[in-house]
Amino acid sequence: MWTSRYQIHVEGKDVKRFLKNLIKLHVSFLKIIEQAHSFDAIVDKENYEKIKKIKTIYQITVVKKFGPISVWETVDHHRLFLGCLILGVFLLYFLTHVIFRVEVIHNKSEIRNLVMTELETYGIQKFHFKVSFAKKEKIVEEILKKHKDKLEWLEIENVGTSYIVRVEERMKEEEPQAQEVRDLVAKKEGIITKIEAKNGEVVKKLNDYVKPGDVIISGRIKNKEETKALVPAEGTVYAETWYQVEVDMPLSYYEEQLTGKEKKVLSIHFLSHTFSFFDFHPFLNKRVTESTLLSSPLLPFSLTWDYQQELNVIDEDYSDEEALVRARQLAEEKLQSMLGVNDRIISQKDLKITQEDSKIKVSIFFKVEEDITSYQPIREETKQEG
């Protein structure tokens, strides 16, 4: 049990007799060291209080204190400094977790007011506490879901004691005017795999090879080569198209990816040790930027405000076969990022594989079923001829 203890030094004439009297008075000692004209002893708090009540001519001096009494006296001696430090830490924590400014960036006041009103309903406004990263993402999701017809994208960025909100308005695609007559043409070369015609006359068939600008669905409605009417051609055409993608894949791969999760943590650094407060779910890997609040030129001690960003660390060594598999995956991902939602990869084939400087270079040929739909207005002179 952790108890208060006192190391005392007693000196005077015939000090041994005084020691015997103390023992007769049932004063218990934890340790006694006797000298010729003095003795040193360690006693607990209860027995020290007994000694203090005894009237004597002997000089009794407290040399050192141990346990809770020592801690409390140290705290009491530095109470002003510790009080200011604790108050400062909590004030800093409070101030850095309160929003002092919310700014919505957009050129339309209508959009700015809409977003600001929605943010306020979720508690994101001046002089309110900041929300967690997860809650912030949930708020963004709810606002976009509620106003999906007006808002395309929304981001809430925490900058110091401010929230900077960036938003993009959903732009409605203008429907082609009914009076505009046009042909549906190929936007790139390929072999037609599917024709979905809604309006106009289909002039190409499946497996036909087309080049950019070739008419697939015509806006000219003909009867025996004579144009009877001009209409806006409409539909969707898919064709087999071709891509060649090159990828360099290192055999040793290291990457640090920011996950988007971030937080601020108050930390004490002493020697080579770091102790963080309020960090209930520490990041396994993180990038830390320290802002020093307090440091000592004499002691290896500092108090910092740490801005932490979570990292997803990829550290892998690949065999030749693993690197080749990964290179194919990267090539497919790279191609998919360029394709439309309804486009699909039909097949792929390695054209060339070389290894140099601890990396594999792969050139891959892809066959893709791709939407090649495009439109071309029918020229005025053609209308007049019809």
C-alpha positions in Angstrom: 0.0 0.0 0.0 1.3 3.4 -0.9 1.5 5.5 2.3 3.2 8.7 3.5 6.6 8.2 5.2 9.0 10.6 6.8 12.8 10.4 7.2 13.7 12.2 10.4 17.0 13.1 12.0 17.1 13.4 15.8 20.1 14.7 17.8 20.9 15.8 21.4 22.5 14.7 24.6 22.0 11.0 25.4 19.9 10.5 22.3 19.7 6.7 22.9 17.6 7.3 26.0 15.1 9.4 24.0 14.9 6.6 21.4 14.0 4.1 24.2 11.3 6.5 25.5 9.8 6.7 22.1 9.6 3.0 21.8 8.0 2.8 25.3 5.4 5.3 24.0 4.6 2.7 21.3 6.2 4.7 18.5 6.9 2.3 15.7 9.9 2.8 13.3 10.3 1.4 9.8 14.0 1.8 9.9 16.6 3.2 12.5 20.2 4.1 12.0 22.0 5.1 15.2 25.1 7.4 15.5 27.0 8.5 18.6 24.9 11.6 19.3 22.0 11.2 16.9 19.9 8.8 15.0 18.0 8.7 11.7 14.7 6.9 11.3 11.9 6.3 8.9 8.4 6.4 10.2 4.9 6.5 8.8 2.5 9.4 9.1 0.7 8.1 12.2 3.9 7.6 14.2 5.3 10.9 13.0 2.3 12.7 14.4 2.9 10.9 17.8 6.5 12.2 17.8 5.4 15.8 17.0 3.1 15.8 20.1 5.9 14.8 22.5 7.5 17.8 24.2 11.3 17.4 24.2 14.6 19.2 24.1 15.9 17.1 21.4 16.1 18.6 17.9 13.9 16.7 15.4 14.4 17.5 11.7 12.4 16.1 8.8 15.1 15.2 6.2 12.9 13.8 3.4 9.2 12.9 2.7 8.0 9.9 0.7 4.7 8.8 -0.9 1.5 10.9 -1.2 2.6 13.6 1.2 5.6 14.3 -1.1 3.5 14.4 -4.2 0.9 16.7 -2.6 3.5 19.1 -1.2 5.1 19.3 -4.7 1.8 20.0 -6.3 0.9 22.6 -3.6 4.3 24.3 -4.1 3.8 24.5 -7.9 0.0 24.9 -7.8 0.0 28.3 -9.6 2.0 26.9 -12.5 0.1 23.6 -12.7 -3.2 25.5 -12.5 -2.2 27.8 -15.4 -0.9 24.8 -17.4 -4.1 22.7 -16.9 -6.3 25.8 -17.6 -4.3 26.6 -20.7 -4.4 23.0 -22.0 -8.2 22.8 -21.6 -8.7 26.3 -23.1 -6.6 25.3 -26.1 -8.4 22.1 -26.5 -11.7 24.0 -26.3 -10.7 26.7 -28.7 -9.3 24.2 -31.3 -12.5 22.1 -31.2 -14.9 25.0 -31.8 -15.9 26.3 -35.2 -15.3 30.1 -35.6 -16.0 30.3 -39.3 -18.0 28.4 -41.9 -17.5 29.4 -45.5 -19.3 27.9 -48.5 -17.5 28.4 -51.8 -19.7 28.7 -54.9 -20.5 31.5 -57.3 -24.2 31.3 -56.9 -25.8 32.7 -53.7 -28.7 30.3 -54.1 -26.4 27.3 -53.8 -24.4 28.9 -50.9 -27.6 29.6 -48.9 -29.0 26.1 -49.6 -25.8 24.4 -48.3 -25.4 26.7 -45.3 -29.0 26.1 -44.2 -28.5 22.3 -44.5 -25.2 22.5 -42.5 -26.8 24.4 -39.7 -29.5 21.7 -39.3 -26.7 19.3 -38.6 -24.9 21.6 -36.1 -22.2 22.8 -38.4 -22.2 26.5 -37.7 -20.2 29.2 -35.8 -19.4 28.6 -32.1 -20.4 24.9 -32.2 -18.0 22.0 -31.6 -16.5 20.3 -34.6 -17.9 17.0 -35.6 -15.9 13.7 -36.1 -14.6 12.7 -39.5 -17.2 9.9 -39.7 -20.1 12.2 -38.8 -18.8 14.8 -41.3 -18.8 12.2 -44.1 -22.4 11.1 -43.1 -23.6 14.7 -43.2 -22.1 15.2 -46.7 -23.9 11.9 -47.8 -27.2 13.0 -46.4 -27.1 16.5 -48.0 -26.2 15.1 -51.4 -28.9 12.5 -51.1 -31.5 15.1 -50.1 -30.6 17.5 -52.9 -29.4 15.1 -55.6 -31.2 17.1 -58.3 -29.2 20.2 -57.4 -25.9 19.2 -56.0 -23.3 17.0 -57.7 -20.4 17.0 -55.1 -19.8 18.4 -51.7 -16.7 18.5 -49.5 -16.2 19.9 -45.9 -12.5 20.7 -45.2 -11.3 21.5 -41.7 -8.8 24.3 -41.8 -7.7 25.3 -38.3 -10.9 26.6 -36.6 -12.8 27.0 -39.8 -14.8 24.8 -42.1 -14.3 25.5 -45.8 -17.2 23.9 -47.8 -16.7 23.3 -51.5 -19.7 22.4 -53.6 -20.5 21.7 -57.2 -23.9 22.2 -58.7 -25.5 19.4 -60.7 -25.7 20.6 -64.3 -28.7 19.3 -66.2 -27.9 18.1 -69.6 -29.8 20.0 -72.2 -32.1 17.8 -74.2 -31.7 18.1 -77.9 -34.2 20.4 -79.4 -37.0 18.5 -81.2 -36.5 20.5 -84.4 -32.8 19.7 -84.7 -32.3 17.1 -87.4 -29.2 15.0 -87.1 -27.5 11.7 -87.9 -26.1 9.3 -85.3 -22.5 8.7 -86.2 -19.5 6.8 -84.9 -17.2 8.8 -82.6 -14.3 6.3 -83.2 -13.4 3.3 -85.3 -14.6 -0.2 -84.4 -16.7 -3.2 -85.3 -20.4 -2.8 -84.5 -21.6 -5.2 -81.8 -25.0 -3.7 -80.9 -27.5 -1.2 -82.3 -30.3 0.2 -80.2 -32.3 2.6 -82.5 -35.0 4.8 -81.1 -35.5 7.2 -84.0 -34.2 7.4 -87.6 -33.2 4.8 -90.2 -30.5 2.3 -89.4 -28.0 2.2 -92.3 -25.3 -0.1 -90.8 -25.6 -3.6 -89.5 -23.8 -5.8 -86.9 -20.2 -6.6 -87.5 -19.8 -3.6 -89.9 -16.5 -1.8 -89.5 -17.0 2.0 -89.0 -14.6 4.9 -88.8 -15.1 8.2 -86.9 -18.0 10.2 -88.5 -19.6 7.2 -90.4 -23.4 7.4 -90.2 -25.0 4.5 -88.4 -28.5 5.7 -87.8 -29.6 8.3 -90.4 -32.0 11.2 -89.8 -33.0 11.0 -93.5 -36.1 8.8 -93.9 -36.0 7.6 -97.5 -38.2 5.7 -99.9 -36.4 4.4 -102.9 -33.4 6.7 -102.5 -35.7 9.7 -102.2 -35.6 11.6 -98.8 -39.2 11.8 -97.5 -38.5 13.3 -94.1 -35.7 14.6 -91.8 -35.8 13.6 -88.2 -33.4 13.7 -85.2 -31.8 10.3 -85.1 -31.6 8.8 -81.7 -30.2 5.6 -80.2 -27.1 3.9 -78.8 -24.4 2.0 -80.7 -21.8 -0.3 -79.2 -18.7 -1.5 -81.1 -15.6 -3.5 -80.5 -12.7 -1.0 -80.0 -9.1 -1.5 -79.3 -6.6 -0.1 -76.8 -2.9 -0.7 -76.0 -1.9 0.1 -72.4 1.6 0.1 -71.0 2.4 -0.3 -67.3 5.7 -0.3 -65.3 5.5 -2.5 -62.2 8.4 -2.4 -59.7 9.3 -5.7 -58.0 9.6 -3.8 -54.7 6.6 -1.6 -54.0 6.2 0.9 -51.2 3.5 3.5 -51.0 1.9 5.6 -48.2 -1.8 6.5 -48.9 -3.7 9.0 -46.9 -7.0 7.5 -45.8 -8.6 10.9 -45.3 -9.0 10.4 -41.5 -7.3 13.0 -39.4 -7.4 14.3 -35.8 -5.5 16.6 -33.4 -4.0 15.1 -30.2 -2.3 16.8 -27.2 1.0 15.0 -26.5 3.8 15.2 -23.9 7.3 14.2 -25.0 9.8 13.2 -22.4 13.2 11.8 -23.4 12.3 9.3 -26.2 8.8 8.7 -24.9 5.5 10.2 -26.1 2.3 10.3 -24.1 -0.9 11.4 -25.9 -4.1 12.5 -24.2 -7.7 11.9 -25.5 -6.3 9.5 -28.2 -8.7 6.7 -27.6 -8.3 5.1 -31.1 -4.7 5.6 -32.1 -3.8 5.3 -35.8 -1.6 2.3 -36.6 0.3 4.3 -39.3 0.2 8.1 -39.4 1.9 11.3 -40.6 2.4 13.7 -37.7 2.9 17.5 -37.8 3.8 18.9 -34.4 3.1 22.4 -33.1 5.0 23.1 -29.9 3.0 24.7 -27.0 5.6 24.4 -24.2 9.2 23.3 -24.0 12.1 23.5 -21.6 15.7 24.4 -22.6 17.0 22.5 -19.5 14.8 19.4 -19.6 14.1 16.9 -22.4 10.4 17.8 -22.2 7.9 19.4 -24.5 4.1 19.8 -24.8 2.8 19.6 -28.4 -0.4 19.8 -30.4 -0.1 17.0 -32.9 -2.0 17.0 -36.2 -2.2 13.4 -37.3 -3.2 11.9 -40.7 -3.9 8.2 -40.9 -1.8 6.3 -43.5 -2.4 3.1 -45.3 1.1 1.7 -45.9 1.7 -0.7 -48.8 5.1 -2.4 -48.5 5.4 -5.5 -50.7 8.0 -7.5 -52.6 6.8 -9.2 -55.7 8.1 -12.3 -57.6 8.2 -11.9 -61.4 4.9 -13.7 -61.7 3.2 -11.7 -58.9 4.5 -8.5 -60.5 3.1 -9.5 -63.9 -0.4 -10.3 -62.4 -0.4 -6.9 -60.6 0.7 -5.1 -63.8 -2.2 -6.6 -65.6 -4.6 -5.5 -62.8 -3.2 -2.0 -63.0 -3.5 -1.8 -66.7 -7.1 -3.0 -66.5 -7.9 -0.4 -63.8 -6.2 2.3 -65.9 -8.3 1.4 -68.9 -11.6 1.1 -66.8 -11.0 4.7 -65.6 -11.2 5.9 -69.2 -14.3 3.9 -70.2 -18.0 4.6 -69.7 -20.3 3.0 -67.1 -21.8 0.6 -69.6 -18.5 -0.2 -71.5 -16.8 -3.5 -70.8 -13.5 -5.2 -71.5 -14.0 -8.3 -73.8 -10.4 -9.7 -73.7 -6.8 -8.8 -73.2 -3.5 -10.1 -74.4 0.1 -9.4 -73.4 2.0 -7.9 -76.4 5.4 -7.4 -74.8 7.0 -8.1 -71.4 10.4 -6.8 -70.5 12.3 -6.6 -67.2 14.8 -3.8 -66.4 16.0 -1.9 -63.4 14.1 -4.1 -60.9 10.8 -3.6 -62.6 8.6 -5.2 -65.2 7.3 -3.3 -68.3 4.2 -4.8 -69.8 2.4 -3.7 -73.0 -1.2 -5.1 -73.1 -3.7 -5.2 -75.9 -7.4 -4.9 -75.0 -10.6 -5.5 -76.9 -13.5 -3.4 -75.5 -17.2 -3.2 -76.2 -17.7 0.5 -76.1 -20.4 3.1 -76.6 -19.3 4.9 -79.8 -22.5 7.0 -80.1 -22.1 10.6 -81.3 -24.3 13.0 -83.2 -23.8 15.1 -86.3 -26.3 17.7 -87.5 -27.7 17.4 -91.0 -26.3 20.3 -93.1 -28.6 23.0 -94.4 -27.8 22.3 -98.0 -28.7 18.7 -97.6 -32.1 19.6 -96.2 -32.8 21.9 -99.1 -32.0 19.1 -101.6 -34.5 16.8 -99.9 
